Amino acid sequence: MLQSFNTPNRRDRAAYHLPVMPLEVCKYLITDENGLYVDCTFGGGGHSSLLLQKFPNIKIIAFDWDADSQNEFKERENIFNGRLTFVRDNFKNIKSALSNIGVGSVSGILADVGVSSKQFDDETRGFSFNSSVLDMRMDLRNALTAKEVVNSYGQEELADIFYKYGEEYRSKQIASAIVERRKRGIITSARELHDIIRNVKKSEGKINPATKVFQALRIFVNSELENLETLLSCAPSALNKGARIVIVSFHSLEDRIVKNNFKQNALNGVYNIVAKKVIAAGYEEIKQNPRARSAKIRAAEKIYE
Ligand SMILES: C[S@@+](CC[C@H](N)C(=O)[O-])C[C@H]1O[C@@H](n2cnc3c(N)ncnc32)[C@H](O)[C@@H]1O
């Protein structure tokens, strides 16, 4: 039954989000085949459904802050036979959210961070270059939008955001072009922002020159790095002894945060780093799912009681 949920051969499900490195996630996460796990980033339920299918005695508490993801869950809730609980919350609140449902610690935590393909491709969300809106919130309950940042932040603040979260080397020139363009009225769409950036930066091979600024805005609007840092700092107290944390990340800023956290916890005797080297997707998977190209997995195991 569960096979019908988000498997690559169903075009509608696959369109939501193809789970990245599914075999590796199963291999590194599961240490107790009767355990209770947390999937911090349910999305289209790709990883959760695979795990529930492969390990028929585990249960999962899934987090996602996006109402679309919650709807995905609701539509298919019945096929999980009570083995999957959904919590619509920021995963940084993992400890309090688990405590609210009477759970202290779990057998493993998975986070596949960033936006889903569905969020990215949905033109009404404003993540893509040709979108007619400028929003970029993953959780529409949050107040801050990309439109507000682009239209009301000072030139220096904008340049800092583009540099810090996008490692954009033309950050100052792009911020200046945005502020200049604002004199003629509000920038209302991702498309307009894209055009402003393209007037400053020429193409760099196959990569769109606006990629880094869009990434920076998205990370800033959603406080992505801060949320990841908070999750990582809460994780040891939410894991049983012998339980693992597995993080799938998509860019170097996130991977650095995970790497440093695991290293520090290993030095403090909290974690054993499970895979000494970062795990990347293989050629066949990248061919089928190009998004997997930049994915990296790191895994650690809690070693004290
Ligand atoms: C890359 S997708 C996960 C896809 C999922 N693993 C699957 O196989 O379908 C990331 C998801 O995490 C959610 N997300 C990102 N940051 C979050 C946060 N801080 N709290 C809760 N959900 C978050 C996004 O809304 C998105 O749905």
The ligand as a Gaussian input file, in Angstrom:
#p B3LYP/6-31G(d) Opt

LIG

0 1
 C       13.773000      19.313000       0.948000
 S       12.121000      19.304000       1.468000
 C       11.931000      17.737000       2.243000
 C       11.408000      16.679000       1.338000
 C       11.097000      15.352000       1.994000
 N       12.271000      14.780000       2.609000
 C       10.520000      14.395000       0.983000
 O       11.156000      13.367000       0.709000
 O        9.439000      14.651000       0.447000
 C       12.205000      20.341000       2.858000
 C       10.913000      20.539000       3.603000
 O       11.265000      21.004000       4.887000
 C       10.404000      22.024000       5.278000
 N       11.171000      22.877000       6.198000
 C       12.265000      23.611000       5.925000
 N       12.688000      24.248000       7.019000
 C       11.833000      23.912000       8.017000
 C       11.741000      24.252000       9.400000
 N       12.620000      25.066000       9.978000
 N       10.745000      23.688000      10.128000
 C        9.854000      22.841000       9.558000
 N        9.876000      22.500000       8.248000
 C       10.872000      23.027000       7.490000
 C       10.008000      22.717000       3.997000
 O        8.758000      23.349000       4.167000
 C        9.976000      21.563000       3.005000
 O        8.689000      21.032000       2.880000

